[in-house]
Amino acid sequence: MSNTTPSFPLNAWYAAAYDVEVGRGLLARTICKQKLVMYRRTDGQAVALQDACWHRLLPLSLGRLDGDDLVCGYHGLVYNPQGQCVRMPSLQSLNPSACVRSYPLVEKHRFIWLWMGDPALADPSLVPDMHWNHDPDWAADGKLINVKCDYRLVVDNLMDLTHETYVHGSSIGNEAVVEAPFQVTHDDQHVTVTRWMEGIEAPPFWASQIQQARQYKGLVDRWQIIRFEAPCTVTIDVGVAPTGAGAVPQDGQPGDRSAGVNGFVLNTITPETDGSCHYFWAFARNYRLGEQAVTHQLREGVTRIFREDEAVLEAQQQAIDDHPGMGFHNLNIDAGAVRARRLIDAWIDKERPAHQVIPIQEAA
């Protein structure tokens, strides 16, 4: 048995696809090192099954649908949406052990979420909150990126946004992000990093957004409130408002952001293998809601920004692989990422089997 420490927990909800990706075709995807196939029944309900036929292990994703059932493309075994084989060509009786795994599935916030661990623990109320992705008070859209890196590197990247100054200097980054103080709070499931930048010049992206939406040019108060939810979801409350317009919280009371522009960057990262992940993201805004062209422009603009992250993360993973004896050295800016890693480790530890301790008996 391998002594390799797991890199992710299984008893958690993981985004497996955007809802629009799954239809009446067969979609193959690897989630947490498990190969699966997804499709929709004729009533629209999504299904996720193990992608290997019980008979000769051919991927079921190479088969076809027959109504709600999946037909293996090798010898024609037919599986129902629960993963049970319901027909075997040339056989009068079915082998009751002929089945493939069916994964608990919840469709919420425009994502299809799968539970990869113990099905008895799959509580739909534990799906991470990403409601901005379908809330009528927000306009949102996003994409899926397959990144060739450990999913925890993406979490690290999102928990410390000082990299914006250097990686995204032409769009969302400037020196104010590096210089501004920040606060880190946490509990047993969340880590929050809060940063306010008051009286600054807006970076190009936000200068454009507030000018178009509010016809404002000038200094701004900018905020970044990053919230990590274990094991791998990060929502980031971002925006700018005219300096002095009251957006900055005072005496424990929330500020008034109505004169500014507010967005949420929604991120949930699903391990594919130990060295690759599915990075689902969306950008939601609360201004110019009815303008589809703005939604498209923002999605494509954020896509370009995230390509810069993708290049850095994949280069970082390659460097980790090239230097197996080297580790990270943390700075104060890594406080949020360090706390998030501790929560991930705690989730992993909960799934480790308890070690039996055998007392040593004294010789008589």
N, C-alpha and C positions, 0 to 999 in steps of 0.2 A: 504493500500500500504506500502511496506517495506521501511524503512528509511536507509537500509544498503547502504553504499557508494560502487559503483561499483569498482571492482579491475582492470578492463581492458576496453579499448575503443572497440567499435564494428566497427567503420568506419576505418578499417585498413586491410591490406593484411596479412593473417596468413598462414604459411605453415601447410598444412593438411596431407601431405603424401610425401614420396619420389615417384618420377614418376614410379619406378619399382614396387611399392606396389599395384598400381591400374591397374587392367586388366579386363578380361571378367568375373571375379567373382564379388561378392558384398562385399565391405569393409565397415564395420561400424566403426565410430569413433565419439567421442564427442569433439567438438571444441567450446570454449567459452560457455560452458554449453548447447550447442545445439547439439542434436543427429542427425547425418546425415549419408547417405550412398553414397559411391562413386563407379563408375564403368566406363568402356570405351565402347563407341559405336563401331559398326563394323568398322567405319573408323578411330578408334584410339583416337577420341576426348574424353577427360575425362568429367564426369558428376558428380555433387554433388546435392543430393536431401535430403529434410527432411525425417528422418527415422521413419515415422509414417503414416500409411494409413489413408486417409480421412474418411474411412468408420468406422472401429472399432479400429483404432490406433495401430494395430499390426505393429511392426517394419518391414519396407519394406526390410530390409537386410535379413529377413528370407524367402524372396520370391525367384524369379528366373528371368533371362533375357529371353526375346523373341525378338531376333533381337536387335534393339536399345531401346526397351521398357522394363519396369520393371513390373513384374506381382506379385501382393500381394499373399503371401502364405496362406491366410486365406479364402478369398472369390473370388479371381481371378480378382479383379479390375486391370486394366492395365494403367500405367502411361508412357507418353512419356518423353524424356530427358528434356523437359521444365517443367515437373511436372504436366502437365494437364492430367486428367483421360480421356482416349480415348476409353475405353470399360468397360462396366459393364455387367457381365453375367445376363441373363434373363431379361434385360431391353432394350427396343427399343430406348429410348431417354436418353441422358446423362444429369445429373444435372450439369449446368455450373459452380457451385461453387466447384465441386469435383476436387480438386487440392492439391498438396503439394508444399512447397517452393523449388525453384531452386536457388542455390547460384552462384553468379558470380565467374568465375574460370579462372585462368591464369596458364599456365604451363611454368616455367622459371627457369633456373639455377638448373635443375634436381629436382625441387620441384613442387608440386601442391599447388597453393596459392588460398585461398578462402577469399571473402569479406563477413563478417558476419553482416554488418550494412545495411545502406541505399543503395540499388543497384544503384541508380542514381549517387552516389558519387564514384563508383568503377572505378577508373582511372588506367588502366594497367601500366602506366608510373610510378606509385607510388610503384610498387613492389620493395622491398629492393635489393640493388646491392650485389649479391653473385656470380659474373661471374666467379671467380676462379674455381668454382665447375665444369665448363664445358669448360673452356678456353684451347685451344690446347697447350698453353705455360705452362700449369700447369697440374700436375697429382693429382687427388683428389678422395677421397672416404670417406664415413662416415656411420653413423647409426642414429637410432632413439632410444631415451631413454624415458621411461615414468617415471617421477619423482614425488613422492608424496609430493610435496611442492608447495607453491605459486610461480608462474613463476617469480615474481620479485626477489625472493631469488637467482635464477639462474643468473639473470642480475647482482645483487650485487656481486656474486661470480666472475663473469667474469670481472667486472670493477675494482676489486682490486686483483691483482695477487700476492700480498705478501703472500697469503695463500699457494702458491706453496712451500715455505720454510718448512712448517710444515705438509701439507697434502700430498705433492708429493716430499718429500725429496729424495726418491730413484730414481727419474727419471728426472724431469725438474726443481726441486727446489734446491736452495742453499742460503746461507746467503746474497749473492750479491743482490738478489731481494728485500730483506727487507731494505738493507742499501742504495740502490741507490736512488737519488732524482728523482722526476717525475714532469711533467707539465700537467695541465688540461685546456683544451679549450672547448668552447661550442657555439652553436647557438640555434635556435628555434627547431631544429630537431635532432641534433647530439651532442655527448659529446666524446671528444678524450683525452685519457690518454697516455702520451708518457714517456717511461723510457729507458734510455741508461745505460748500465753497461760496463765500459771500463777496459780492462786489467785484466779480471777475469778468474778463472778456470771454464771451461764449466761444467754444470751439466751432469750427465751420458747420458741422451738422446741426447743432442746436441753434446757432445764430440764424441759419436758414429757416428752421422750423418756427421759431418764435416770430420772425419777421413775416412769414407767409400767413401764420395763423392769427397773430395779434397785431401785426403792423408795427412791431417794436424793434428799434435798434438801440443798443446801448449796453451798459454793464448789467450783469445778471447775478442772481443767486441760484446756484446749481446744487442739486442733491443726487446722491446715489445711496439707496438703501437696499443692501443685498441680503436676501434671506435664503439660507440653505435649509432644506428639509431632507433628513436622512432617508434613504442612502445616497440619492443622486439627483435631486431636483433643486434648482436655484431660480428664484424669481427676483428681479431687480427693478425696483421703483426708481425711475430716473426722470429728470426734467430740469427746466430752467424757468425762472420768473424774473420780471424786472426787479432790480435791486431796490430794496425798501418797500416792495409792494405787499409785504406781510407773509410771504411764503415760509420764512424761517420759523420753526417752533419757538415759543417763548414760555418760560415758567411752566414747562410740562404740558402746555397746550399746543395742539397741532396748528400749523400756520394755514393761511388762506392762499391756495395756489391758483385761484381762478383767473388771475391776470397772466398766468404762464402757460406752458405746455407740458403735459405729463405723459410719460410712456411707461410701459412695463416690458422688460425683456424677459421672456419666459424660456426656461432651459430645463430639459430633463435628459439625462445622459444614461444610456443603457449599454452595459457591457455586451460586446459581441464575443470576443475572445480575451485572453489576458493582455493582448497588445492592440486591440481595436475596439471601437465603440460606435454606437449609433447616437448621434447628437441631434436631438429634436429641439428646434427653437422657433419662437414666434416673437414678433414685435407688436404690441398693442398700444393704441393711442386713444386719448379722450377728446380729440379736437378734429374738426373737418371730417366728421364721421361718415357723411354720405358721399364722399369723393373717392370712388374706386381707384382713380388714377393715382391718388396719393398713397393708397394702400399698396398698389403695385410698385410705385417708386421707392417707398420705404423698404418693402421686402427686398427689392433688388439692391438697394443701397446697403442695407444691413448684411446682405449676402456677401458683398464685396469686402465689408469690414471683417466678417467672420472667416473669409478665405485667408486673411492675414493671420488670424489666430490659428487656423488649421496648419499653415506652413510652419509656424513656430512650434506648435505642439508635436507635430510629426518629427521635426528636427530634434526636439527635446527627447522624444522617445528613442530615436536612433542613437542619440548621445548616451542615454541611460544603458541601452543595449551594448554600446561600444565600450563602456567603462563600468563593468559589473562590480568593481570593488569600491566605487565612489558613491557617496550619498549626498543628500541635500544639506545645506546650511541655512537655517531659518533666520530671517530678519524680523523686525517689528511689523513690517507690512504683511508678513505671512500669518499673523495671528488668527485671522478668520479661516484660512486654509488649514492651519494646524488643528483648530477646534473641529472643523468639518471632518478631517481625517480621523480624529479620535472617535467621533460618533460612528463613522463607517466601521472602524475597527471593533467598536463595541457591538454593533449589529452582527458582524461576522462572528465574534466571540460567542454570542448567544446561541449560535447554531452548532458550535463545536460540541461533540459528545463529551460528557463528563468523564474524567479519567478516574478509574477505580484505584483507590489507594489500598494496597495490601500491607497490613501491619507486619513489621519484622518481629518474629518471635525469638525471645532470648533462648539460648541453649540451656538445657536443664543442667 
